[in-house]
Amino acid sequence: MSQEFDLVVLGGGTGGYVAAIRASQLGMKVAIVEKEKLGGTCLHRGCIPSKALLRSAEVFATLKESDKYGVLAGQVSYDFGKVQERKHSIIDQLHKGVQYLMKKGSITIFEGFGRVMGPSIFSPQAGAVRIEKENGDQEMIVPRFLMIATGSRPRTLPGLVIDGSQVVTSDEALEWGELPKSVVIVGGGVIGIEWASMLGDFGVEVTVVEYADRILPTEDEEVSREMARLLKKRKIQVVTGAKVLAESVEKREGMVKIQAETANGVQTFEAVKILVSVGRQANVENLGLEATEIKVEKGAIVVNEHFQTAESHIYAIGDVIGGLQLAHVASHEGILAVEHMAGLMPHPMDYSQVPKCTYSRPQVANVGWTEKEAKAKGYEVKVGKFSFKSLGKALIEGENDGFVKLVVDANTNDLLGVHMIGPHVTDMISEAGLARVLDATPWEIGQTIHPHPTLSEAIMEAALAVDGKAIHN
């Protein structure tokens, strides 16, 4: 007899295991099918390892300038092997934590590749799962509800072959034993800019080649311009409006070349490594979806506002449904999907309330709409902006580049968007997220007493600046 569960989750990444925990809290009998390690991309090949490397790079960059704080550190160097050891120790600790949570929730873990089956003797409706194990064995489990949370993988450009050595994605770069002397990064989005910042801080010669007319193209235009200015100040070359010619890749004598069409004609870029960072694609292949009514469009599974597929008892969340491919988005989607299964009727997710972060130096964070997006939606907007250069705590920290910007509906005073670039803004953005959820106005944010000296005062000052009342502008 095959085992039966209330919920089976395909994929033990952040979205999948969080959904499983919530289902367990609601009294469901839950199983996760995972072919690799619990924690998924975020824990093992994404958020956590990349931020660990970024932190080491930030510490190194700070020590190189320690004399400006009156701290004489002498000749500063780094041991990249120990940097990697620290990264792995963090991953291991968090992995053990996830395993503990699974035991605490009495969640059954099946190791293997899960494939969705159509109607069969095991189940009159699609959704039974065949688990294909590494040793060739197979097992069948039958859920009342099924959740597909299989995540995504790095995308590449057509014709640009990833060889894992000289032409790599972030997956391979995270495991480098030593840093190359030079890197060309194809793609100036969030991941590309994080890598550019980290590698630059470690002393690697970096060139960013971006197809759009600006890096961080989904950010507010003022934020993009400020980031480009600060990267160039750190000797990181940024080339925008560049169409990479995949067929032009040439490898020779430990170097690799690639060409791109730019406003100045065809340019050639050469480095020890090429890091391809052009987004991620959903893992929808070989899941058995063809045996179901589930629809896949533009490479992602189609769901409704409750994350149900065309098979109403089969849900999908996270990167596999496209949209905002962020760990915290997948987690929230998973919770809402499980609560919908349980009949709790949660409110549909408002993606305009999702905070988005870039963990470069300086950091970038936003929630809501950019000024351009708000105007395109028909809003008459007013803007409040405050520079970190005017903030005491930013001067104390030694990081005073950047600003906080509020985009506000001029007619209703509704907060439409908050955009930040500067020190520790990825920690500060949650205040703006709460303000959006509570429908706070700039006046209410400005009336909230912020402690001094803190970086968060920039949010208060930007809110006051909306109506020309900033104190320290």
C-alpha positions as CSV (number, residue, x, y, z in Angstrom):
1,M,0.0,0.0,0.0
2,S,1.2,3.5,-0.8
3,Q,1.5,6.0,2.0
4,E,-1.2,8.7,2.1
5,F,-0.7,12.3,3.3
6,D,-2.8,15.4,3.6
7,L,-0.1,17.4,1.8
8,V,2.9,16.4,-0.2
9,V,5.4,19.2,-1.1
10,L,7.6,18.7,-4.1
11,G,10.8,20.6,-3.2
12,G,12.3,21.3,0.2
13,G,13.5,24.9,-0.5
14,T,12.5,27.9,1.5
15,G,8.9,28.1,0.2
16,G,8.4,24.3,0.4
17,Y,9.6,23.7,3.9
18,V,7.9,26.8,5.3
19,A,4.6,25.6,3.7
20,A,5.1,22.2,5.2
21,I,5.6,23.7,8.7
22,R,2.5,25.8,8.4
23,A,0.5,22.7,7.3
24,S,1.8,20.8,10.2
25,Q,0.7,23.6,12.5
26,L,-2.8,23.2,11.1
27,G,-2.8,19.5,11.9
28,M,-2.0,18.1,8.5
29,K,0.0,15.0,7.9
30,V,2.8,16.3,5.7
31,A,5.6,15.0,3.5
32,I,8.4,16.7,1.5
33,V,10.1,15.2,-1.5
34,E,13.5,16.6,-2.1
35,K,16.2,15.3,-4.4
36,E,19.1,17.2,-2.9
37,K,19.2,19.0,0.5
38,L,16.5,20.7,2.6
39,G,16.8,24.5,2.3
40,G,17.0,24.5,-1.5
41,T,18.7,27.1,-3.6
42,C,18.4,29.9,-1.0
43,L,20.3,28.1,1.7
44,H,22.8,26.2,-0.4
45,R,23.4,28.1,-3.7
46,G,21.8,31.5,-3.3
47,C,20.8,33.9,-0.5
48,I,22.8,32.6,2.4
49,P,26.2,31.7,0.7
50,S,26.3,34.8,-1.4
51,K,25.5,37.1,1.6
52,A,28.2,35.3,3.6
53,L,30.8,36.1,0.9
54,L,29.5,39.6,0.7
55,R,30.0,40.1,4.4
56,S,33.6,38.9,4.3
57,A,34.2,41.2,1.4
58,E,32.7,44.1,3.3
59,V,34.9,43.4,6.4
60,F,38.0,43.3,4.1
61,A,37.0,46.6,2.5
62,T,36.4,48.2,5.9
63,L,39.8,47.0,7.3
64,K,41.6,48.4,4.3
65,E,40.2,51.8,5.3
66,S,40.5,51.3,9.0
67,D,42.9,54.2,9.4
68,K,40.1,56.7,8.8
69,Y,38.5,55.3,12.0
70,G,41.7,55.8,13.8
71,V,42.4,52.0,13.8
72,L,45.8,51.1,12.4
73,A,45.5,47.5,11.2
74,G,48.7,47.4,9.1
75,Q,48.9,45.3,6.0
76,V,45.5,43.7,5.5
77,S,45.0,40.5,3.4
78,Y,42.4,37.7,3.2
79,D,42.4,33.9,3.0
80,F,39.7,32.9,0.6
81,G,39.8,29.3,1.8
82,K,38.8,30.5,5.3
83,V,36.1,32.8,3.7
84,Q,34.7,29.7,2.1
85,E,35.0,27.7,5.3
86,R,32.9,30.4,7.1
87,K,30.3,30.3,4.4
88,H,30.0,26.5,4.6
89,S,29.8,26.6,8.4
90,I,26.8,29.0,8.2
91,I,25.1,26.8,5.7
92,D,25.6,23.7,7.8
93,Q,24.3,25.4,10.9
94,L,21.1,26.6,9.1
95,H,20.7,23.2,7.4
96,K,20.7,21.5,10.8
97,G,18.1,24.0,12.0
98,V,15.8,23.1,9.1
99,Q,16.2,19.4,9.8
100,Y,15.3,20.1,13.4
101,L,12.1,22.0,12.4
102,M,11.1,19.0,10.2
103,K,11.4,16.6,13.1
104,K,9.6,19.1,15.4
105,G,6.7,19.2,12.9
106,S,6.6,15.5,12.4
107,I,7.1,16.1,8.7
108,T,8.2,13.1,6.6
109,I,11.1,13.6,4.3
110,F,11.5,11.5,1.1
111,E,14.9,11.7,-0.6
112,G,14.6,11.4,-4.4
113,F,13.1,13.0,-7.5
114,G,9.3,13.4,-7.3
115,R,7.2,13.0,-10.4
116,V,3.5,13.9,-10.6
117,M,1.3,11.0,-11.9
118,G,-2.0,11.3,-13.7
119,P,-5.2,9.4,-12.6
120,S,-4.3,5.8,-11.8
121,I,-5.0,2.9,-9.5
122,F,-3.3,4.8,-6.8
123,S,-5.5,7.8,-7.1
124,P,-8.6,8.6,-9.1
125,Q,-7.3,12.1,-9.7
126,A,-3.9,13.4,-10.8
127,G,-1.5,14.2,-8.1
128,A,0.0,10.9,-6.8
129,V,3.8,11.2,-6.6
130,R,6.3,8.7,-7.8
131,I,9.6,9.1,-5.9
132,E,12.6,8.0,-8.0
133,K,15.6,7.3,-5.7
134,E,19.2,7.6,-6.5
135,N,19.7,3.8,-6.1
136,G,17.0,3.2,-8.7
137,D,14.3,2.2,-6.3
138,Q,10.8,3.8,-6.6
139,E,8.1,4.6,-4.2
140,M,4.5,5.9,-4.6
141,I,2.8,8.3,-2.2
142,V,-0.7,9.7,-2.4
143,P,-1.6,13.2,-1.2
144,R,-5.0,14.9,-0.7
145,F,-3.2,18.1,-1.7
146,L,0.0,18.5,-3.7
147,M,2.2,21.6,-3.7
148,I,4.8,22.1,-6.4
149,A,7.8,24.1,-5.1
150,T,10.6,23.0,-7.3
151,G,12.3,26.4,-7.6
152,S,14.5,27.6,-10.4
153,R,18.0,27.5,-11.7
154,P,20.3,30.1,-13.4
155,R,19.3,31.1,-16.9
156,T,21.8,31.6,-19.7
157,L,21.7,33.3,-23.0
158,P,20.9,31.3,-26.2
159,G,24.2,30.0,-27.6
160,L,26.2,31.0,-24.5
161,V,27.5,27.7,-23.2
162,I,28.2,27.4,-19.5
163,D,31.3,25.2,-19.2
164,G,31.5,25.5,-15.4
165,S,35.2,26.6,-15.6
166,Q,35.8,29.8,-17.6
167,V,32.1,30.6,-18.3
168,V,30.0,30.1,-15.2
169,T,26.8,31.0,-13.3
170,S,26.6,31.9,-9.7
171,D,26.2,28.2,-8.8
172,E,29.8,27.5,-9.9
173,A,31.2,30.8,-8.7
174,L,30.0,30.2,-5.2
175,E,32.4,27.2,-5.1
176,W,35.5,28.9,-6.4
177,G,38.6,27.8,-4.4
178,E,40.3,31.1,-5.2
179,L,39.3,34.3,-6.8
180,P,40.2,35.1,-10.4
181,K,42.1,38.3,-11.2
182,S,39.4,39.5,-13.5
183,V,35.7,38.8,-14.2
184,V,33.2,40.0,-16.9
185,I,29.7,39.8,-15.4
186,V,27.0,39.5,-18.1
187,G,23.9,41.0,-16.5
188,G,23.6,44.0,-14.2
189,G,20.5,43.0,-12.3
190,V,20.4,42.2,-8.5
191,I,22.6,39.1,-8.6
192,G,25.1,40.6,-11.1
193,I,25.5,43.8,-9.0
194,E,25.9,41.8,-5.7
195,W,28.7,39.8,-7.4
196,A,30.3,42.9,-8.8
197,S,30.3,44.6,-5.4
198,M,31.7,41.5,-3.6
199,L,34.4,40.8,-6.2
200,G,35.4,44.4,-6.4
201,D,35.8,44.6,-2.6
202,F,38.1,41.6,-2.8
203,G,40.3,43.3,-5.4
204,V,39.1,41.5,-8.5
205,E,39.0,43.6,-11.8
206,V,35.3,43.7,-12.7
207,T,33.3,44.7,-15.8
208,V,29.5,44.6,-15.8
209,V,27.9,44.3,-19.2
210,E,24.1,45.0,-19.1
211,Y,21.6,44.8,-22.0
212,A,19.2,47.5,-20.6
213,D,20.1,51.2,-20.6
214,R,20.9,51.1,-16.9
215,I,22.0,48.6,-14.2
216,L,19.4,47.5,-11.7
217,P,16.7,48.2,-14.3
218,T,13.8,47.4,-12.1
219,E,14.8,49.9,-9.4
220,D,13.9,53.6,-9.4
221,E,16.0,55.4,-12.0
222,E,17.6,57.7,-9.4
223,V,18.8,54.6,-7.4
224,S,20.2,53.0,-10.6
225,R,22.1,56.1,-11.4
226,E,23.5,56.4,-7.9
227,M,24.6,52.7,-7.9
228,A,26.4,53.2,-11.3
229,R,28.2,56.3,-10.0
230,L,29.4,54.5,-6.8
231,L,30.5,51.4,-8.6
232,K,32.5,53.5,-11.1
233,K,34.0,55.3,-8.1
234,R,35.3,51.9,-6.9
235,K,36.9,51.3,-10.4
236,I,34.2,48.8,-11.4
237,Q,33.5,49.2,-15.1
238,V,29.8,49.4,-16.1
239,V,28.7,49.1,-19.7
240,T,25.0,49.4,-20.4
241,G,22.9,49.2,-23.6
242,A,25.1,46.2,-24.6
243,K,23.8,43.2,-26.5
244,V,26.2,40.3,-25.8
245,L,27.1,38.2,-28.8
246,A,27.1,34.7,-27.5
247,E,28.8,33.1,-30.5
248,S,31.8,35.5,-30.0
249,V,33.2,33.6,-26.9
250,E,36.8,32.8,-27.4
251,K,39.0,31.0,-24.9
252,R,42.8,31.1,-25.0
253,E,45.7,31.0,-22.6
254,G,43.7,31.1,-19.4
255,M,41.6,34.0,-20.6
256,V,38.1,34.3,-22.2
257,K,36.8,37.0,-24.5
258,I,33.3,38.0,-25.4
259,Q,31.9,40.7,-27.6
260,A,28.9,43.0,-27.3
261,E,27.1,45.4,-29.5
262,T,27.1,48.8,-27.9
263,A,26.3,52.4,-28.8
264,N,30.0,52.7,-29.6
265,G,30.0,49.7,-31.9
266,V,31.1,46.2,-31.1
267,Q,33.3,46.0,-28.0
268,T,35.4,43.1,-26.8
269,F,35.7,42.2,-23.1
270,E,38.4,39.9,-21.8
271,A,38.8,38.4,-18.4
272,V,39.9,35.2,-16.6
273,K,36.2,34.3,-16.0
274,I,32.8,35.2,-17.4
275,L,30.0,35.1,-14.9
276,V,26.6,34.9,-16.5
277,S,23.9,36.5,-14.4
278,V,20.8,37.0,-16.6
279,G,18.0,35.8,-14.3
280,R,16.6,32.4,-13.4
281,Q,14.3,29.9,-15.1
282,A,11.6,27.8,-13.4
283,N,12.2,24.0,-12.8
284,V,9.2,22.6,-14.6
285,E,10.8,19.9,-16.7
286,N,10.3,16.2,-16.1
287,L,7.8,16.7,-13.3
288,G,5.1,14.8,-15.1
289,L,2.9,17.8,-15.7
290,E,1.9,16.5,-19.1
291,A,-0.2,13.9,-17.3
292,T,-2.2,16.6,-15.6
293,E,-4.3,19.6,-16.6
294,I,-1.7,22.0,-15.3
295,K,-0.7,24.7,-17.7
296,V,2.8,26.1,-18.3
297,E,3.1,29.5,-19.9
298,K,6.4,31.4,-20.6
299,G,8.2,28.7,-18.7
300,A,6.3,29.0,-15.5
301,I,3.3,27.1,-14.0
302,V,0.0,29.1,-14.2
303,V,-1.9,29.5,-10.9
304,N,-4.8,31.6,-9.6
305,E,-4.7,34.1,-6.8
306,H,-4.8,31.2,-4.2
307,F,-1.9,29.4,-6.0
308,Q,-4.1,26.7,-7.4
309,T,-3.2,25.2,-10.7
310,A,-5.8,24.0,-13.3
311,E,-6.0,20.9,-11.0
312,S,-7.6,22.6,-8.0
313,H,-6.0,20.2,-5.4
314,I,-2.6,20.9,-6.9
315,Y,-0.9,24.1,-5.8
316,A,2.3,25.8,-7.0
317,I,4.4,28.4,-5.3
318,G,7.8,30.2,-5.5
319,D,10.1,30.5,-8.4
320,V,8.3,27.8,-10.3
321,I,5.3,30.2,-10.9
322,G,7.5,33.1,-12.1
323,G,6.9,36.6,-10.8
324,L,9.0,37.8,-8.0
325,Q,11.6,35.1,-7.5
326,L,12.5,35.8,-3.9
327,A,12.8,33.5,-0.9
328,H,10.5,35.6,1.3
329,V,7.9,35.7,-1.5
330,A,8.0,31.9,-1.8
331,S,7.6,31.5,1.9
332,H,4.6,33.8,2.1
333,E,3.0,32.2,-1.0
334,G,3.5,28.8,0.7
335,I,1.7,29.9,3.9
336,L,-1.2,31.5,2.0
337,A,-1.6,28.4,-0.2
338,V,-1.7,26.0,2.8
339,E,-4.2,28.2,4.6
340,H,-6.4,28.2,1.6
341,M,-6.2,24.4,1.5
342,A,-7.3,24.4,5.2
343,G,-10.3,26.6,4.4
344,L,-9.0,29.7,6.2
345,M,-9.6,31.9,3.2
346,P,-6.5,34.2,3.5
347,H,-6.4,37.5,1.6
348,P,-4.7,37.2,-1.8
349,M,-1.1,38.3,-1.9
350,D,-0.4,42.0,-2.7
351,Y,3.0,41.9,-4.5
352,S,3.3,45.7,-4.4
353,Q,3.9,45.2,-0.6
354,V,6.9,42.9,-1.1
355,P,10.2,44.4,-0.1
356,K,13.1,43.8,-2.5
357,C,16.8,44.0,-1.5
358,T,20.2,44.1,-3.1
359,Y,23.0,43.3,-0.7
360,S,25.8,45.1,-2.5
361,R,27.9,47.9,-1.1
362,P,26.0,50.2,-0.8
363,Q,22.8,48.2,-0.2
364,V,19.6,48.8,-2.1
365,A,16.0,48.2,-1.0
366,N,12.5,49.1,-2.1
367,V,8.9,48.4,-1.6
368,G,6.0,49.6,-3.8
369,W,6.2,51.4,-7.1
370,T,8.9,53.5,-8.6
371,E,8.2,57.1,-9.5
372,K,8.0,56.2,-13.2
373,E,5.7,53.2,-12.5
374,A,3.4,55.4,-10.4
375,K,3.1,58.0,-13.1
376,A,2.4,55.3,-15.7
377,K,-0.5,54.1,-13.5
378,G,-2.0,57.6,-13.7
379,Y,-1.0,58.9,-10.3
380,E,0.0,62.5,-9.8
381,V,3.0,62.1,-7.5
382,K,5.1,64.1,-5.1
383,V,8.5,63.0,-3.8
384,G,10.4,63.3,-0.5
385,K,14.1,62.6,-0.6
386,F,16.8,62.7,2.1
387,S,20.5,62.1,1.7
388,F,22.6,60.0,4.1
389,K,25.3,62.7,3.8
390,S,23.1,64.8,6.2
391,L,22.8,62.1,8.8
392,G,24.9,61.9,11.9
393,K,24.8,58.1,12.2
394,A,25.8,57.6,8.5
395,L,28.9,59.8,9.1
396,I,29.7,57.8,12.3
397,E,29.4,54.5,10.3
398,G,31.7,55.9,7.6
399,E,29.1,55.2,4.9
400,N,27.2,58.3,3.9
401,D,26.5,57.7,0.2
402,G,22.9,57.2,-1.0
403,F,19.5,58.4,0.0
404,V,15.9,57.5,1.0
405,K,13.1,58.4,-1.4
406,L,9.4,58.3,-0.9
407,V,6.9,58.4,-3.8
408,V,3.5,59.6,-2.7
409,D,0.1,60.2,-4.2
410,A,-0.2,63.9,-4.4
411,N,-4.0,63.8,-4.1
412,T,-4.5,61.3,-1.3
413,N,-1.1,61.2,0.5
414,D,-1.1,57.4,0.1
415,L,2.4,56.0,0.2
416,L,3.1,54.5,-3.3
417,G,6.7,53.5,-3.0
418,V,9.9,53.7,-0.9
419,H,13.3,53.4,-2.4
420,M,16.6,53.4,-0.6
421,I,20.3,53.1,-1.4
422,G,22.8,53.3,1.4
423,P,24.1,51.7,4.6
424,H,22.0,48.9,6.1
425,V,18.9,49.8,4.1
426,T,18.0,46.1,3.6
427,D,17.3,46.1,7.4
428,M,15.5,49.5,7.3
429,I,13.0,48.6,4.5
430,S,10.8,46.7,6.8
431,E,9.6,50.0,8.4
432,A,8.5,51.1,4.9
433,G,6.8,47.7,4.3
434,L,4.8,48.0,7.5
435,A,3.9,51.5,6.5
436,R,2.5,50.2,3.2
437,V,0.6,47.4,4.9
438,L,-1.0,49.9,7.4
439,D,-1.6,52.4,4.7
440,A,0.4,55.0,6.6
441,T,0.9,58.5,5.2
442,P,4.2,60.4,5.1
443,W,2.8,62.6,7.9
444,E,2.3,59.6,10.1
445,I,5.8,58.3,9.4
446,G,7.2,61.8,10.1
447,Q,5.3,62.0,13.4
448,T,6.8,58.6,14.5
449,I,9.7,59.4,16.8
450,H,12.9,57.9,15.5
451,P,15.8,57.5,17.9
452,H,18.9,59.7,17.4
453,P,21.5,58.9,16.1
454,T,20.2,56.2,13.9
455,L,20.1,55.5,10.1
456,S,16.3,55.1,10.3
457,E,16.1,58.9,10.8
458,A,16.5,59.1,7.0
459,I,13.1,57.6,6.6
460,M,11.5,60.1,8.9
461,E,13.3,63.0,7.2
462,A,12.3,61.8,3.7
463,A,8.7,61.5,4.9
464,L,8.9,65.1,6.2
465,A,10.5,66.2,2.9
466,V,7.4,65.2,1.0
467,D,5.8,68.4,2.2
468,G,9.0,70.4,2.5
469,K,9.3,70.0,6.2
470,A,12.6,68.0,6.5
471,I,14.6,69.3,9.4
472,H,18.2,68.6,8.3
473,N,17.9,69.1,4.5
